[in-house]
Amino acid sequence: MKKSILILLCLGILLVLPNLAVSDCTDFSRVSSWYVQDEKTIIGYRQNTPVAKIVLQDCTVNSSSNIRLTKSYMCDEDSLIIDGQECTIMTISSASGGSF
């Protein structure tokens, strides 16, 4: 009985807070360059190694855009500065997770 209540409680938390369960965070402190994949997607590189892919929610980016971090350790729904405008990150996929 207690085990099933605990399972239901955990499932309830996952349904209420899905971003907490699936959010990804990455350390961008050593990112040395950016590659703009498309108007919403940026890939950060440490020398020749990809670190993470960022998908933007409310901004567009192009190959000549000026990209600035607001902090070195970033997660989903944090923001960065593109061409002087604050842009919200929809998702971050870490390269170590092999998701891109």
Secondary structure, DSSP 8 states (H G I E B T S, - for coil): -HHHHHHHHHHHHHHH-HHHHH--EEE-TT--EEEEEETTEEEEEETTEEEEEEEESS----TT--EEESSSEEETT-EEEETTEEEEEEEEEEGGGT--
